[in-house]
Amino acid sequence: MTVKIRKITTDQQIQACFDVMVQLRPHLRRDTFVACVRRQEKTGYRMVAALDGRRVCGVAGYRVFECLSRGRNLYVDDLVTDAARRSRGIGQTMLRWLVGEALRQHCRHLSLDSGVQRFGAHRFYLREGMHILCHHFAMELGPQDIDLDQRVPTTGRWQAIEKAARKPASGRSAAKQKELAVSGRASRRYTRPPPTA
Ligand SMILES: CC(C)(COP(=O)(O)OP(=O)(O)OC[C@H]1O[C@@H](n2cnc3c(N)ncnc32)[C@H](O)[C@@H]1OP(=O)(O)O)[C@@H](O)C(=O)NCCC(=O)NCCS
């Protein structure tokens, strides 16, 4: 099978990548996917698809940036092959295209994070000549499901913060109420697991 890698530019093309991308990022919603990608593009995100004819069989998202530790770097945000098409070299084709893109953009590194549970993907990256160089540390600061399109927090602690800010309890100022909510004392219900890479 020969797949071609194509840059994704139109809303229609972005939407056509949803069914594959959601296999890697199951929290994504079809109705906000295009807006989400467009928002990320403003900070450098780009998407490519592996096409078998007109059919999307793999998707990758990446961005190029410069940092003091590594210089110019292509960072792979997302890489996924349609579950029905794995182990046929599509992942390899996408990764090699990304390496080519990194070189075209004068990057000195290509890097990515891969969740500790993704053993299959680790095998794939090691087979493709990548090395494990870092431990990735993260701290969760808010809910994953905040609706950035409408800027409305939807669940958990942020909901409690909003509620507390709207309805000051008797004898407490709105500012005090919000401070209590932010400090966590107004809501101990927020227990979402950390996001995966
Ligand atoms: C990792 C992934 C992109 C590789 O794509 P691919 O098209 O299967 O890649 P290739 O065909 O070039 O290479 C296949 C190799 O990847 C590895 N692999 C990883 N996950 C696999 C899976 N679920 N099924 C089959 N192979 C898998 C194997 O080592 C396999 O080699 P093998 O066929 O000799 O056993 C793809 O498996 C995938 O989408 N996984 C789920 C999403 C994911 O974890 N993405 C990485 C996020 S960091």
The ligand as an SDF file (V2000), in Angstrom:
LIG
                    3D

 48 50  0  0  0  0  0  0  0  0999 V2000
    2.3130    3.8850   17.2050 C   0  0  0  0  0  0  0  0  0  0  0  0
    1.5710    3.8700   15.8550 C   0  0  0  0  0  0  0  0  0  0  0  0
    1.3780    5.3070   15.3840 C   0  0  0  0  0  0  0  0  0  0  0  0
    2.4180    3.1160   14.8530 C   0  0  0  0  0  0  0  0  0  0  0  0
    1.7260    3.1630   13.6070 O   0  0  0  0  0  0  0  0  0  0  0  0
    1.7630    1.9170   12.5900 P   0  0  0  0  0  0  0  0  0  0  0  0
    1.1350    2.4060   11.3420 O   0  0  0  0  0  0  0  0  0  0  0  0
    1.2200    0.7050   13.2130 O   0  0  0  0  0  0  0  0  0  0  0  0
    3.3370    1.8160   12.4020 O   0  0  0  0  0  0  0  0  0  0  0  0
    4.1880    0.8210   11.5350 P   0  0  0  0  0  0  0  0  0  0  0  0
    3.3220   -0.1200   10.7670 O   0  0  0  0  0  0  0  0  0  0  0  0
    5.1690    1.6390   10.7940 O   0  0  0  0  0  0  0  0  0  0  0  0
    4.9570    0.0420   12.6630 O   0  0  0  0  0  0  0  0  0  0  0  0
    4.2590   -0.9150   13.4360 C   0  0  0  0  0  0  0  0  0  0  0  0
    4.9930   -1.1510   14.7200 C   0  0  0  0  0  0  0  0  0  0  0  0
    4.5300   -0.2700   15.7240 O   0  0  0  0  0  0  0  0  0  0  0  0
    4.4020   -0.9840   16.9590 C   0  0  0  0  0  0  0  0  0  0  0  0
    3.0000   -0.8920   17.4140 N   0  0  0  0  0  0  0  0  0  0  0  0
    2.6150   -0.0060   18.3390 C   0  0  0  0  0  0  0  0  0  0  0  0
    1.3270   -0.1140   18.6340 N   0  0  0  0  0  0  0  0  0  0  0  0
    0.8120   -1.0490   17.8500 C   0  0  0  0  0  0  0  0  0  0  0  0
   -0.4820   -1.5830   17.6680 C   0  0  0  0  0  0  0  0  0  0  0  0
   -1.5240   -1.1860   18.4210 N   0  0  0  0  0  0  0  0  0  0  0  0
   -0.6890   -2.5270   16.7240 N   0  0  0  0  0  0  0  0  0  0  0  0
    0.3640   -2.9330   15.9950 C   0  0  0  0  0  0  0  0  0  0  0  0
    1.6250   -2.4680   16.1190 N   0  0  0  0  0  0  0  0  0  0  0  0
    1.8720   -1.5320   17.0450 C   0  0  0  0  0  0  0  0  0  0  0  0
    4.8660   -2.3910   16.7290 C   0  0  0  0  0  0  0  0  0  0  0  0
    6.2360   -2.4660   17.1110 O   0  0  0  0  0  0  0  0  0  0  0  0
    4.7340   -2.5590   15.2270 C   0  0  0  0  0  0  0  0  0  0  0  0
    5.7040   -3.3760   14.7010 O   0  0  0  0  0  0  0  0  0  0  0  0
    5.2570   -4.8660   14.2460 P   0  0  0  0  0  0  0  0  0  0  0  0
    4.1230   -4.6860   13.2940 O   0  0  0  0  0  0  0  0  0  0  0  0
    6.4860   -5.4120   13.6130 O   0  0  0  0  0  0  0  0  0  0  0  0
    4.8540   -5.5490   15.5140 O   0  0  0  0  0  0  0  0  0  0  0  0
    0.2180    3.1370   15.9420 C   0  0  0  0  0  0  0  0  0  0  0  0
    0.4270    1.8810   16.5000 O   0  0  0  0  0  0  0  0  0  0  0  0
   -0.8500    3.8380   16.7430 C   0  0  0  0  0  0  0  0  0  0  0  0
   -1.5760    4.6680   16.2190 O   0  0  0  0  0  0  0  0  0  0  0  0
   -0.9810    3.5080   18.0410 N   0  0  0  0  0  0  0  0  0  0  0  0
   -2.0470    4.0460   18.8810 C   0  0  0  0  0  0  0  0  0  0  0  0
   -1.8340    5.5140   19.1570 C   0  0  0  0  0  0  0  0  0  0  0  0
   -0.5300    5.7780   19.8270 C   0  0  0  0  0  0  0  0  0  0  0  0
   -0.1640    5.1680   20.8220 O   0  0  0  0  0  0  0  0  0  0  0  0
    0.1980    6.7550   19.2570 N   0  0  0  0  0  0  0  0  0  0  0  0
    1.4450    7.1910   19.7840 C   0  0  0  0  0  0  0  0  0  0  0  0
    1.1960    8.3300   20.7300 C   0  0  0  0  0  0  0  0  0  0  0  0
    2.6940    8.8490   21.5120 S   0  0  0  0  0  0  0  0  0  0  0  0
  1  2  1  0
  2  3  1  0
  2  4  1  0
  2 36  1  0
  4  5  1  0
  5  6  1  0
  6  7  2  0
  6  8  1  0
  6  9  1  0
  9 10  1  0
 10 11  2  0
 10 12  1  0
 10 13  1  0
 13 14  1  0
 14 15  1  0
 15 16  1  0
 15 30  1  0
 16 17  1  0
 17 18  1  0
 17 28  1  0
 18 19  1  0
 18 27  1  0
 19 20  2  0
 20 21  1  0
 21 22  1  0
 21 27  2  0
 22 23  1  0
 22 24  2  0
 24 25  1  0
 25 26  2  0
 26 27  1  0
 28 29  1  0
 28 30  1  0
 30 31  1  0
 31 32  1  0
 32 33  2  0
 32 34  1  0
 32 35  1  0
 36 37  1  0
 36 38  1  0
 38 39  2  0
 38 40  1  0
 40 41  1  0
 41 42  1  0
 42 43  1  0
 43 44  2  0
 43 45  1  0
 45 46  1  0
 46 47  1  0
 47 48  1  0
M  END
$$$$
